[in-house]
Amino acid sequence: MTTAEYNQCVDDHSDNVYRFILKNIKDEDEAKDIVQDSYEKLWLKATEVSYSKAKSYLFTIAYHTMIDRIRKKKRSTALEENYEDKLYYNKQYSDLKKVINEAVNKLPEIQKAVVLLRDYEGYSYEEIGEITKLTEAQVKVYIYRARVFLKQYIGKLENVI
């Protein structure tokens, strides 16, 4: 990849990568750091990565960097949430987007990532598999389980609206 292609890659994909990471971790500064680290890693491998594969490579780097940071953060902090409270959503809201975002945030890391890549970013199952290093079948299973959880968590649409 040439310098011009790298710069074009930054222009084309930085917003999407940032949005994907931010949606997962909900920390703007951390998301910016992850995106910056991802572009640094891409720059170091620029001679080995073709421009046509740069988007997939970039999302893969960003995803794995995010997972590494989440795992590191989990090791340093104790989770003190009540598990029962995480399973069901009982409040009534008229803000559907807020309810959906809360539901998505309750998903396990891998399910959250594949759902966001599929439903928010529009990646195919095959592309998601390449990014997350999962098989296409595993991706489908995680997406199915996430959607079942979301349906159960949100409940009937009448209760939300």
Helices and strands as residue ranges (DSSP letters): H 3-25, H 28-44, G 51-53, H 54-76, H 83-87, H 96-105, H 109-115, I 116-120, H 125-132, H 136-154, H 157-160
